[in-house]
Amino acid sequence: MGLFTYGLLRLIHLLQSFVILVASFWKRVARQAPLALTARRRRIPQHLAILFTIDSYIEPEAEEDRLLETIGNVVGWCHSLGIQAVSFYERDGAY
């Protein structure tokens, strides 16, 4: 490879590195504070995953009733918001 080609490639690499450095710095400086939970969102997620934790002092029958009621509420909310998929997880994998 000729000396001119080597110098040209080196210059292109340095320019590319500089552009990437400036772009990453600009993104870091221009970052906005997170929106409040009640703020309107520009984008709605397509998939929502929910992890349930169970209190050990609740009776199993009452626990199941609460979980089913909560799942019904969440599915209704997601449907009204336009979220297409919801996944529910529980520590023991029972639901």
C-alpha positions as a printed Julia matrix, in Angstrom:
95×3 Matrix{Float64}:
   0.0     0.0    0.0
   1.37    3.38  -0.91
   2.27    6.03   1.59
  -0.4     8.37   0.19
  -3.13    5.71   0.53
  -2.02    4.91   4.07
  -2.13    8.61   5.02
  -5.55    9.06   3.41
  -7.01    6.06   5.22
  -5.48    7.27   8.48
  -7.04   10.72   7.98
 -10.47    9.2    7.23
 -10.21    7.06  10.35
  -9.29   10.06  12.49
 -12.2    12.08  11.09
 -14.6     9.21  11.73
 -13.34    8.86  15.31
 -13.77   12.58  15.87
 -17.34   12.55  14.51
 -18.26    9.6   16.74
 -16.7    11.31  19.77
 -18.6    14.56  19.14
 -21.88   12.69  18.53
 -21.59   10.67  21.75
 -20.68   13.78  23.73
 -23.62   15.67  22.23
 -26.05   12.86  23.13
 -24.76   12.83  26.69
 -25.03   16.61  27.11
 -28.42   16.94  25.39
 -30.02   14.1   27.38
 -33.33   15.15  28.88
 -34.57   14.29  32.33
 -36.94   11.31  32.48
 -40.62   12.11  32.14
 -42.96   11.84  35.09
 -45.04    8.68  35.29
 -48.2    10.66  34.55
 -46.76   12.43  31.46
 -48.06   11.62  27.98
 -45.72    9.34  26.05
 -44.64    9.67  22.46
 -44.37    5.91  22.05
 -46.38    3.11  23.62
 -44.59   -0.22  24.22
 -45.68   -3.17  22.1
 -44.99   -5.73  24.84
 -45.28   -5.4   28.61
 -43.87   -7.94  31.08
 -45.03   -8.0   34.7
 -43.39   -9.89  37.55
 -45.63  -10.71  40.49
 -44.25  -11.2   43.97
 -46.35  -13.05  46.5
 -46.65  -12.22  50.18
 -46.17  -15.32  52.3
 -48.72  -14.25  54.9
 -51.69  -14.2   52.46
 -53.9   -17.28  52.17
 -53.46  -19.14  48.85
 -57.14  -18.73  47.87
 -57.1   -14.98  48.52
 -53.76  -14.74  46.73
 -55.13  -16.39  43.62
 -58.22  -14.16  43.64
 -56.08  -11.02  43.93
 -53.76  -12.16  41.15
 -56.64  -12.92  38.8
 -58.27   -9.58  39.54
 -54.98   -7.77  38.97
 -54.32   -9.64  35.74
 -57.8    -8.71  34.5
 -57.2    -5.05  35.34
 -53.81   -5.02  33.62
 -55.17   -6.68  30.48
 -57.95   -4.09  30.32
 -55.52   -1.19  30.76
 -53.15   -2.57  28.14
 -56.02   -3.05  25.69
 -57.18    0.55  26.19
 -53.61    1.86  25.75
 -52.92   -0.22  22.64
 -50.26   -2.5   24.11
 -50.43   -5.66  22.01
 -48.78   -8.27  24.25
 -48.57   -8.79  28.0
 -46.51  -11.44  29.8
 -47.03  -12.31  33.45
 -44.36  -13.96  35.57
 -44.33  -15.25  39.11
 -41.34  -16.46  41.1
 -42.47  -20.1   41.21
 -43.88  -20.11  37.69
 -47.37  -20.99  38.94
 -49.23  -18.43  36.81
